[in-house]
């Protein structure tokens, strides 16, 4: 008996560029009609109908009837997690480039600004924080390894980050994590998780119900830009 999870089935559904484009457009938790998804994927109405049927039958999408239209959305948050993980893996597996790679312009705007990446912060907000903390000398980089300077530890403690508790975790303390939408690194590891926890506890970012996107509150818009400025 084969106890292997249905990875090949999922991979087959994701392998088609048209289906991948439609799934990508739904990563922000939205529900979209078939006609809009057809335009996004650049497909005919009949082809879109067939692809949506396969994705629905395969358990990746669910359909909702609204008046005369059917709207499609991701069937479960785990679907978005899997797609995001594949995007991160694709970026990490690419050979190093000598030139800067532009940020993705196809990522849903809500996910581009701020989102969770496993248990830490990602998106434009996270990349900007990482760059400022590095330039200010708070973070010290050695390849993918990251450590805190004394000034950085003191500054993050002032933000409510329990640095010593993060060091005691049975996991990597801090590391760079490739950001699939910005194509630049953000802060991962236990320290990245602790930083996100502090931002959440201060009410500077808030989770959303429909996706891994985070909403930056008015207070967060004022305060986060000041970190390591």
C-alpha positions in Angstrom: 0.0 0.0 0.0 1.3 3.5 -0.9 1.3 5.8 2.1 2.9 8.6 0.2 0.9 11.9 0.4 -0.6 13.0 -2.8 2.3 15.3 -3.7 2.3 14.3 -7.4 -1.4 15.0 -7.7 -0.9 18.5 -6.2 2.2 19.1 -8.4 0.3 18.1 -11.5 -2.4 20.7 -10.8 0.2 23.4 -10.1 2.3 22.6 -13.2 0.1 24.2 -15.8 1.1 28.0 -16.2 -2.6 29.0 -16.6 -3.7 27.3 -13.5 -0.7 28.6 -11.6 -1.5 32.2 -12.6 -5.1 31.8 -11.4 -4.0 30.3 -8.1 -1.4 33.1 -7.7 -4.1 35.8 -8.2 -6.1 34.2 -5.3 -3.2 34.2 -2.8 -4.5 37.3 -1.1 -7.6 35.4 0.0 -9.9 37.1 -2.5 -12.7 35.4 -4.4 -12.8 36.2 -8.2 -15.2 35.3 -11.0 -14.1 33.1 -13.8 -14.0 36.0 -16.3 -11.5 37.9 -14.3 -9.4 34.8 -13.8 -9.4 34.2 -17.5 -8.1 37.7 -18.1 -5.4 37.3 -15.5 -4.3 33.9 -17.0 -4.7 35.0 -20.6 -7.0 32.1 -21.4 -10.2 31.7 -23.3 -13.5 31.3 -21.4 -13.8 27.6 -22.3 -10.2 26.8 -21.4 -10.6 28.7 -18.1 -13.7 26.7 -17.3 -11.9 23.5 -17.7 -9.0 24.5 -15.6 -11.2 25.8 -12.8 -13.1 22.5 -12.9 -9.9 20.6 -12.4 -8.7 22.9 -9.6 -12.1 22.6 -7.8 -12.3 18.8 -8.2 -8.7 18.6 -7.0 -9.6 20.4 -3.8 -7.5 23.5 -4.4 -10.4 25.8 -5.1 -14.0 26.2 -3.9 -16.7 27.9 -5.9 -19.3 30.3 -4.4 -22.5 31.4 -6.3 -23.2 35.1 -6.1 -26.2 36.0 -8.2 -25.5 34.9 -11.7 -21.8 34.5 -11.2 -19.6 31.9 -9.6 -16.6 33.1 -7.6 -13.5 31.0 -6.9 -11.2 31.2 -3.9 -8.5 29.0 -2.4 -10.1 26.0 -0.6 -7.9 26.3 2.5 -5.1 28.5 4.0 -2.8 25.5 3.6 -3.0 25.9 -0.2 -1.6 29.4 0.0 1.1 28.2 2.4 2.1 25.5 -0.1 2.2 27.9 -3.1 4.2 30.5 -1.1 6.6 27.8 0.0 7.1 26.7 -3.6 7.8 30.4 -4.6 10.4 30.7 -1.8 12.0 27.4 -2.8 12.1 28.5 -6.4 13.9 31.7 -5.5 16.3 29.9 -3.1 17.2 27.3 -5.7 18.2 29.8 -8.4 21.9 30.3 -8.8 23.3 33.6 -7.4 23.0 36.5 -9.8 25.5 39.2 -10.3 22.8 41.8 -10.9 19.8 42.8 -8.8 16.6 40.9 -9.6 13.5 43.2 -9.7 10.7 42.7 -7.3 7.8 40.6 -8.4 5.0 42.8 -9.8 2.5 39.9 -10.1 2.3 39.3 -6.3 -1.1 40.3 -4.8 -0.6 43.9 -3.3 -1.8 42.9 0.2 0.8 40.1 0.3 3.6 42.3 -1.1 3.3 44.9 1.6 3.4 42.7 4.7 2.6 39.0 5.4 3.8 36.1 7.6 6.4 33.8 6.3 6.1 30.7 8.6 6.4 32.5 11.9 8.2 35.7 10.9 7.5 38.9 8.9 7.9 39.1 5.1 7.1 41.5 2.3 8.1 45.1 1.6 7.9 45.9 5.3 10.2 43.1 6.4 12.8 43.7 3.6 12.9 47.4 4.5 13.4 46.6 8.2 16.2 44.1 7.4 18.0 46.6 5.2 17.8 49.4 7.8 18.9 47.1 10.7 21.8 45.9 8.6 22.9 49.4 7.5 22.6 50.7 11.1 24.9 48.0 12.4 22.2 46.2 14.5 22.6 43.1 12.4 25.9 41.5 11.4 25.9 39.2 8.3 28.1 36.3 7.4 26.6 34.7 4.4 23.1 33.5 5.4 24.1 33.6 9.1 22.9 36.7 11.1 23.9 37.9 14.5 23.1 40.9 16.6 25.5 43.6 17.7 25.3 45.0 21.2 23.5 48.1 19.9 21.1 45.9 18.0 20.3 43.8 21.1 19.7 46.9 23.2 17.5 48.5 20.5 15.4 45.4 19.9 15.0 44.9 23.7 13.6 48.5 23.8 11.0 47.3 21.3 9.9 44.5 23.5 11.9 41.7 21.8 13.2 39.1 24.2 16.5 38.5 22.6 17.8 36.0 25.2 14.6 33.9 25.0 15.1 33.8 21.2 18.7 32.6 21.7 17.5 29.8 23.9 15.2 28.4 21.3 16.1 25.0 19.8 16.4 26.5 16.4 18.6 28.8 14.4 18.8 32.2 16.2 18.7 34.4 13.2 19.2 34.0 9.4 18.4 35.5 6.1 15.3 34.3 4.4 14.7 34.9 0.7 11.6 37.0 0.1 9.8 35.7 -2.9 7.9 39.0 -3.7 10.8 41.4 -3.1 13.6 39.2 -4.3 15.7 40.3 -1.3 16.3 38.9 2.1 14.3 39.4 5.3 15.0 38.3 8.8 14.2 34.7 9.7 14.9 32.4 12.6 13.9 32.8 16.2 14.8 36.4 16.2 12.6 37.1 13.2 9.7 35.4 15.0 10.3 37.4 18.2 10.4 40.6 16.2 7.0 39.8 14.6 5.6 38.9 18.0 6.6 42.3 19.3 5.0 44.2 16.3 1.8 42.2 16.8 1.7 42.8 20.6 2.2 46.5 20.1 -0.7 46.6 17.6 1.5 47.9 14.8 0.5 45.0 12.5 -2.6 42.9 12.6 -3.5 39.5 11.0 -6.2 39.3 8.4 -8.9 36.7 8.3 -8.6 35.7 4.6 -4.9 35.2 4.0 -1.4 35.5 5.5 -1.4 39.2 4.7 -0.8 41.5 7.6 -2.5 44.9 8.0 -0.2 47.7 9.0 -2.1 49.9 11.5 -1.9 53.7 11.5 0.4 53.4 14.6 2.5 50.9 12.8 2.8 53.2 9.8 4.2 55.9 12.1 6.4 53.7 14.3 7.9 50.9 12.1 9.5 53.4 9.7 11.4 54.8 12.7 13.0 51.5 13.6 16.8 51.7 12.8 16.2 54.8 10.8 
